[in-house]
């Protein structure tokens, strides 16, 4: 075998990379323990380089142990699970080097060049790296493409190129061995000069919102009601706080927040030149002065209470808080004061309150700023004690929003294309300005994430004002209609927009049900493969920075042929149990592909800020399969109070969702996911029940707790549909009925 003669090296020899195709996910650590180095991965395949063991001694030892059969006293062959997950091993191919986004762009393009970034393997030697760069440059020129910038950093192991290549010849370039990855870069929807100087006359038509659309309250620096993008949607505005007499925005923060709430990605919306329709109506309570600060003589908690109450009195049932107290990042275990105000008002007034995590400063948590910081910053962000969520972002009843970066390139201020200015992170990574959880009692915070922009790094310094790395929104100040900025403040209104879309589609849904549907709509944005630690540690890091993922309007409000949504609302007694039967579509019993179950639960418990047991009660849920209803009810009527899933009794009957029941139940907004890689067996896996338990901590024994559930059953798009079959049984979206309610006191 050729790898046996390979010398050890810190770099990568692309000729000796193989692709492992997987039938199910395997930890990258298992390959590392086998003497292999994972250089790229997805759920279905890993690219592996031969690492510190060029003769593959450890990999061969494991394979020999498997072939040797079952050792005495064991039930299976050694390493059977590891090798059984490997479907195929093959050489690296051109298609492996092309991202799905670039492949889609190639298929959609008819002619012309695509703007791409090319990442090459770094051989570990400076002279060879430059030779490889020359080879790739010549290969691109041979396809009538052109390289506009190259970046080689031997210390960081980086060899990058930005190029323009004819769309129909990109796969020729992908054949070059030295290339590791190729990705398409978006052309800015509006070039910076055009964006900066756009006159009102060139804006698309702005329509008034529907009179039946939901009302969203903005508690911020006010809004510029005269702005042509904002004015038609403003229903009412007021000023709250000492020496704030004008309800208009003197800073610009609130106006930009309002534009993102109303229109989402404003840059794309304006570039499309289609009529703009605000998704909701807005009531604005100004609590911040011209410097975007609370009045110094006020208790800001009092101003916050007054502003939220005023918005609710104007008819708002969704409140956006893109504000926070930067003096007090969360330090466990006690809840913070403004968050307690938010929790109390959310419960008493039936509000969906969306809060940003607050912003951190990379210059504060990075030990130094260098080119390597562009990829290493999440590790330092997670470790720094001062990057906890700002008050009121730790509110348990709110939806707290972290920041994502969507930037694939930078350089909008440069006179030419540049790779020397690197965006911090990649699309789908946490923004370097976001803050990390968890929240009180180790609850998942933030729960969701959205676009917040990122910074760039160039020549060892941070670049904070590059529009290509920022979020685009409306400008309140004279001179320009649009502006750009970075911050989790601008992620929050994009999530409030999802909540508004749900409320518009289902105006009678409770705040808890709207929250649960926002959670259910999230898609994971995994970014942690490059972080140290095992799978569990990486998942913890992902939740601490991004929560459950990015929500979307399409996934929140509608079922599809391959994804059916069911909902339920109920009142559960203290120490009570509700059991629901989950309908299992026949396509779940068919071989091939994946099928999955996502469950979201939200509730609004009583809270007390001076108690370490901040929540009065704890609701949790789990899924049980293959047992009759009477056995399930009997099991849950006789389990320990603190145990949400009686694992010792259920064993294989317990469907293990991610994250675990214990982790989920720490928060008031919960999401559990399960992907089934193999078909379900109707004789073994049916029926399937969702069990909800309410455990008392210090609440009144006579109290009933309201809660809401939403559930999605999904199947791969190329597999049998499931929606039509389920609709024959249930109308989606429709409430799923409680099968049994156990109100007897639980033993403990």
N, C-alpha and C positions, 0 to 999 in steps of 0.2 A: 504493500500500500504506500502511496506517495507521502502520506503524512508521517511515516516512520522516519524519513530522512530530514524532516523539518527541524531546524534549530529553534531553540526558545528565543522569543523576541517580544519586546513590549508593543510592537506594532502589529498590523494585520496583513497576512498574505491572502489576497482575495481568491487565489486559486485553491486554497485549502479551506474554504468555507462550505459547509453543507447545510441543507435545510431539513429540519425534522418536521414532518407533517403530523399533527396531533389529533387524536380522536376526542381527547378531553384535556383540560388545562393541567399542565404540570409546572410546578414551581421551578423558576430558573435556578434556584439553589440546588436542586437535584442534579442538574447538568453540571453545575460548578463542582459539586462533590464527586462527579464522575470524571473530572479532569477536563471538562469542556468549558469554553467561554461563550456565553450568550451575548451576541452583539446586536440583536434586534429581535423583537417578538410580537406576537399577537395571540389571540385566544386559540388560533388554529395552527400556528406554525412558529418555529423559532429558527433564527439563523445562528449557527454555532461555529465558532472557530476553535481549532485545537489550541489549547492554552499552555499551561505549565507542564503538561505531560505529553510531549510530542509522540510518544510511542503508545499512548492510550492504555497504559497499564491498568489504571483504575477502571476505565470503561470495560476493558476486556475481562477484568476480574469479576465485575458485576454480571456480565453476560455469561461467563462460565458458571457462576453460582446459580443463575437462573436455569441453565441447561442441566445442571446437576440434579435437578428435581427437588422434591420437598424434603427438607432435613427432618430428622427424627424430633418429634415434639412440636413441630410447626404444622400449620394448616395450609400453607401455600408456599410456592417457590420464593426464594429471596428476590427482592426487587421486581416482583411480578407486576405490581401496579404501575411502576415506572415504565417498564418495557411494553406493557399492554396498551399504554396510552399513545405509543408511537405507531402511527399507521404506515409511515414511509420515510425513507431517508434518501435524499437526492442532491445533485449538485445545485448550486445557486444559478438561477436563470434570469434573463432580462426582465421578465414580468415581476420578479421579486424585488427589483430595484425601483419600481414605479409605484408611487402611493395610489390608493384608490381614487383620491381626488384628481391626480394627474391622469389616471386612466380614463376617468369620466370626462375630463376636459378634452382629451384626445378624441374620444368617440363623438363628442358634441361639436368639435371644431370642423369647419368646412375648408378653411384655408387660413393662411397667415401664420405668424409666429406666436408661440406661447412663451410667456415669461416664467422661467423656472429657476429653482435653486438646485444645484448639484452638490451633494456631499460625497466625497471620496474617502476610501479607506486611507488611513495614515500608516505608512510602513514602519514608523518608529525611527527613521533616519532622515535627516534634513535633505541631503542630496537626492535620495530616492524619491522623497515627497515632491520635490520640484520636477524631477523627471516625469513622475506620474501626472502632475498637473499639466505639463507640456503635452503629454500624450492625449489627455482628455481634451485639452484645448484644440489640438489638431483634429481629433475625432469630431468635435462639434463643428469646426470650420468645414470639414469634409461634407457635412450635411447642409451646408449653406447657412449655418447658424453663426452666432457670434457670442463670445464671452465678453461681458462688460466689466466684470470685476472678479478678482481672485483674492482669497484670504488663506494664508498658511500660518498656522501657529503650532510650532513643533512641541512646545511645552504642554499645550492643551490637547495635542493630537488632532488638530482641526485642519482640514483641507476642503475649502468650500469655493464654489464658483456660482456666479449669477450669469445667466445666459438667455438669449432669445433663440429659439430653435423652431423651424417649421413643424407644425403640429403633426403632420403625417410622417415625419422622419425621426421623431423622438425615440421610438423603439430601436432605431439603429444605434443611437447614442447609448441606450441602455445595455447594449451588448458589451460595452467596454468593461473589462474586468476591474479596473481601478475604482469604478463607481459603486458606492454603497447604497445611495438613495437619491431619488429625484422627485421633486415636488413642484406643483404648479403654484405660482404666486398671483394673487389677484391684481389686475390693473385697477388703480384707484378709480372709484366711480366718478369722482369729481377731482381733477387735478387741484393741487393746493391753491394756485393763484385764482382759479375759477371759484373755488369754494370760498376763498377769503373775500372776494369782491362781488359775490352774487347779489344783484339788486332785487328789491321786492317784486318788480315787474316780471322777473324771470322765475319766480316761484310757481309751482303748480297751483291749480285752483284748490283753495282750502274750504271745505264744506263744514257746516255746523254739525255737531254730534246729534244723533237721534235723541228725541226727548225722552225715550224710554231707556236710554243707555244708563249704566250704573254711575253713581257719583263717587269720586275718589277724593279724599282729603289729602292735601299736601301741607305738611308742617315743615316750614323751611324759611328761606330768606324772602318769601313773597314771590310773585310772578309779575312779569311785565305784560299787563293785560292788553297793551297796545301793540304787541308784537303780532304780525299777521298770521303766524303759525299757532299762537296761543290764544289770542283774544276770543275767537268763536267758541271755545270750549269752557271759558270761565263763567261759572254760575254765580259765585259770590267770593268775596275776599275780605279779610279783616286783619288788623294788627293786634298783637298780644305782647304785653311786656312794657316795662318802664322805658319811657323816651322813644318808643317805637310807635309813632303816630300815623305813618304812611304805610298802606298795605302793598305798595309797589316795590319791586325788586331793585335794590340799589347795588347789589353785589353781582348778580348773574347766576348764582348757584341754583336757586329755585326755578328760574326760567328754563335752564338747561334740563333740570330734572323733569319738569312738566312736559317738555317736548319729547323726551324719551318715553314717558308714560303714554302720551297721546299717539305717537307714530312709530315707536320702536327705532330701528336703524334709519335714522333721518337722512344720512348721506345717500343710502340706496333709494330711499323714498323720493328725495328731491331729484336724483339723477334719472329716475324712471319717468319723470314728467307726467305722472298720472295724478288725477285728483286725490287730495289727501282728506281722509275722513277720520276725525278723532274717535278713538275707541270708547271714550267715556266723557263725562262732564267733570269739571274740577271745581272744588272749593279750596281756597288757599288761606292758610293761617300763617301770617308772618311772625316769626319768633326771633329771627336773627337780624342783627344790625347790618350796616353797610360793609363791615369787615367780616360778615358771616359768623358773628359771635353772639352768644346770649348777653343780654344787658348785665353789666357787672353788679348792679344792686339788686338783682332778682335771684330768688331760688329758681334755678332753671327747671327743676322738677315741677314747680307750681305753674310756670309758663307752659310746660309740656302738657300738664293735666288740663289746663284751661283751653289750649289749642285743640287737643284731640276731642274734648267735649264739645267745643264749638263746631268742629267739622261734623261730628255725629249729629248735632242738632240741625245742621243744614241738609241732612239726608245721606251723608257719606257712610258707607258700610265697609269701605276699604280705606285704610290710612297708610300713606307712605311717609316714612321717617328716614330721610337721608342725612341724619344729623347724629352727633355723638359727642361725648365728653372725653377729649383726648388727654385729660389729666389722670384718668383712672382706667387703664386697661385691666380687664378682669383677672383677678388672682383668687383661685378657689380658697375656701369652699363657699363663702356667703354670696348671696345674690346682691346686686347693686340697686341703688335707690330708684333711679329713673326707670330701670327695667321692671321693678315691682309696680310702679305706677302704670306702665304699659300693660302688664299682665292683669292688673285689677280692672282697667278700663276695657280691655279686650273681652274679659269675661262678663262684666256687668252690662256692657252696651252691645254685645254680640258683634264685635268688629274683627275683620281680618287686618292685622297690622303687619306691615312689611318694613323691616329695619335693615340698614346696612351694618356690616361689621365694624366700620370705621377704617381709617387708613393708617398704614405704617410707613415708615421711611426707610428704604433700603440702605441709605447711608448710615442709619443708626444700628442696624442689625448685622450688616456685612462686616467682617473683620477687615477686609480691604476690597476695593473695587478693581477688578481685572477682567480680562476676557472670559476666564473660567466662571466668573460670577453669573454669567448669563444662563448657566445650567445648574449651578450649585446653590443658588439663592434659596430654593425651597427648604433645604436642610437647615440653613441658618434661621430662616423664618420660623420653622417649627421649634427650634431649640431656644430662641431668645425669650426670656421671661417678660419682656416689655411688649410683646406682639400679641397679647391676648385681646379679645374682642372688647370694644368700647361700650360703655353704658350709653343707650339702653339695649344694645344688640344681644345681650344675654337673656333678654326676656324669653321665657319658655313658651308662652302662648303665641308669640309673634313668629313669623317666618323670617329668619335672619339670612342675609344674602352676602356671600363672599364674592370676590372678584376673579374673573377669568381674563386671560389675554387671548385675543384672536389674531394678533399681528404675526404675519409670516415674513414680513420684510420691513425695513426701515429706510430712511433716507429721503424723506419728502422735502427736507430743506436743502439737500445737497444738489450741486449743479450737475452731478452725474450719478448713475447707479453706484451704490456702495455696499460692500460687505463688511467694511471696517466698523460700521455702526451696527452692532448686533442687537436684535430685540432680546430682552430678558424673557426667557421661556419660549415655548412653542405654542401654536394654537391649541387651546384646551388645557393649558397649564394654569395654575393659579397666578393671578397678577402679583407682581412683587410688592404692590401696595396694599394687598389684602391683609386681613388678620386671621389668626388661627384660634380654633376651639381647643377642647370642648367647652361647654357651658357648665352651669351649676349641676352638681350631682353627676358629672361626666356625661351630660346629655349631648347629643349630636348638635353642634352649632359650628358654623352655619348649617342650615338644612339644604340650601340651594345656592347656586352660583350663576352669575351672568357677566357679561362683558364689562370690564372696568378699565381696559387699556393697560399699557405697560410702559416701561422706560427702555432706553437704549444704552448700550455701553460702547464708547469709542475712545480709544487711546487712554484707557484707564480712568475714564470719568463717566459719570451718569449724564444721560441726555434725557431731559424731562419734557421737552416741548416739541417733539416731532409729531406732526399731525397724523402721519401714517401709523403711528403706534397708539393713537388716542381714540377716545369716543367723541363722536360728532353730535352736537346738539344746538339748540337755539341760543342766541346771544342776546342778553337783556340790555346791553350797553350800546350807546350810539356808535355808529360807524359800520358795523357788519351785522348781518342777520344770523350767521352761524359762527360757532366757535368749536374748539376742541379742548379736551381736558382728560385727566386720568383720575380715577377714584372709585371706590365701592359705592359712593353716593349715586353714581350713574348706573350701577348694576341693579340697585333696589327698584327703581321705577320700571325696569324691564320685567321684573317679577310681578310687581303690582299690575302691570299690563296683562299678564297671564291670568291673575286673579280677576281682573275686570272682565276679561273675555268669558270666563266661567260664569260670573255673575250676570253677564248680559244674556248668555245662553240659557241659564237656569236661575232666574231671579228669586225663586223661592228657596234655594238651597241655603242652609245655615252657614255661618262663618266657619264652623268646624269642617263641614263638607267641602267648602271651597278650598280650605287649607289642604285637606287630604287629596283633592284632585290635583292641586299644584304639585304636591309631592309625587303623586302617581305618574305625572307627566314627565318626570325627570329622566334623563339618560345619563348614565355614568360617563365621566370624562377622565378615565384613568391616565395618570401621568407618572406614576411612581415606579416604573420598572427600573429606572436608573438609580433609585434610592437604595441605601443599604438596608439589610434586614430581611426577614422572611415575609411570606405573603400576609400574615396577620398584621405585622408592623406596618407594611405598606398600605393596607386597607385602613388602618387607624390614621395614618398620615393623610390619606386621601379624604377621609371624612373630616379630619380636623381642619383642612383647608378648603374643601369644596363641598362638604356635606354629601348629599345623595346624588348631586349632579345638576345639570342644566334643565330647567323646565321649558315646555313649549306649549303654545296655544293649541296646536293641532292635536297633540297627544292628550291634552287636558280635557277637551270638551267633546270629542267625538270618538266613537268606535269605528273600526275599519273591518274589512273582511277577515283580517288575520289578527285582530286585537279587539277583544270585547271588554267593555267596562261595565261593572256592576257596582251599585252603591247601596248603602244602608245607613240609617240614623236610628239611634235608640237611647234609652235611659237605663242605666244599669245600677242596681243597688250596691251599696257598700258590701264588699266581700261576696259579690254576686258573679255569676258566670252566664254568658250568652254563647250559644252554639249555632253556627250557620253551616248548612251543607253547601259545598262548592260544586257547581255543576261541571263535570269533566267532559269536554267535547271528544267525540270519537277520534279526531285527528291526533289527540294526545296518545292514543293507543297504536298509532301507525308508526312504522319504523322510519328511521332517517331524519336528519335535521335536528333542530332544537325546538323545545316548547318551554314555556315559562309562566310563572305566576308572580305577580307583583301585588302587594297589599299595603295600603296606607291607612293609618288611623290617626285622628286628631281629636283631642278633647281639651276642655278648659277647666282644670281643677282650681279650687280655692288655693290661695298662696299667702304666706306670711314671711316678710323679708327678714325678720329677726330669728327665724328658725332655721337650723341646718336642714331639717326635713321641710324644705321649702314648699313642696306640693302636699296638699292634704291627703291625696290618694294617688295610687299608681295603677294605671291601666296598662295591660299588656296583651299580646295575642300570640297564638301559635297555631300550627296546622297539623292535623292528625289524619292518617290514612289507614284504610283497611280494617277499621273496627266499626261495629254497629253502634248506633246512637246511644243505646242504653249503657254500653260499656264506657263510651267516652264521657257521658254525664256522670257515671258512677266514679270514674277515675278523678275527674276534676272537682267533685264534691268532697274529696277526702285527701287533699294534698296540702302540703305545708303552705302557710300564708305567703312566704317570700318566694315561692317557686312558681314561675309562670308556666313552665313546661315540665311536667313530671317525668324527666328523662329515664329515671330508674325503672319506672313502670311502663313507659311507652316504647322505649328502645327504638327499634327500627320503624315503629309506627309514627314516630315523630318526623315530620318533614322539616329539615333544618334550613331555615331561611338565613339570608345574610343581610345585616348582621344578626347576632344571636338575640334571643328573646330578652335576656338580661340587659344587653346593651341598648336595644330598642326602647325598652320600657323606662329608661332614665329620662326621656323627653316627652313633651306633650304633642309633638309632631313626629310620627314614626313611619318608617318604611321598611318592609322586608321583601327580599327578592329570592326567587329560586329558579334556576335554569335546570331543566331535566334534559340530559344529553341522551338518554335512552327512553324508549317508549314505555308508557305506563301499562301495567298488566291489570286488566279489569278485575280479575279474581283476587289479586293481591293488594292493589292500590285503591280500590273503591270500597265503600264511599270515602269521600274526603271532606273533613270538617274544619272550619275556622272557629277557634275557641277564643273568646274575649273574657279576660278576668279583671276584676276591679278589687285591688287590695287596699285596705284602709291603712293610713298612717296616723292621722290625728283628726279626721273629719267626723262630723256628726253621724252616728250610726244609722239615722233615719234618712240620710241624704241619698238622692239618686243622682248619678253623674251622667250628663248627656255626652254623647260621643258620635263620631261619624266614621264610616268605613268606605273606602273605595278599593275596588279589586279589578285587576286586568289579567285576563288570560290571553296569551299570545302564542303565535306559531310562526315559523319561518315563512317568508313570502312565497317560496317555491313549493310549499307543502299544502295539504288540504286546508280549505278555509274552515273557520269555526264560527264566525259571527252569525251566519244564517241559521246554523243548527241551534245555537244558544238562544237566538231570538224566538225560535219556535217554542222554547220553554219559558223564556223570560224576555221582557222588553228592555233592551239596553239603550240608554241608561235607565235602570229601573231598580227599585229597592229589593234587596235580597232578604227574605223573611227569616226571623229568628226561629230556629227549630225547637229550642228548649231554653228555658230560663231557670237557673238554679239560684235560689235566694237563701238557702240554708247557710248558717254560719260555717265557715271552713275550719277544719281542725288545725291546731298549731301548738 
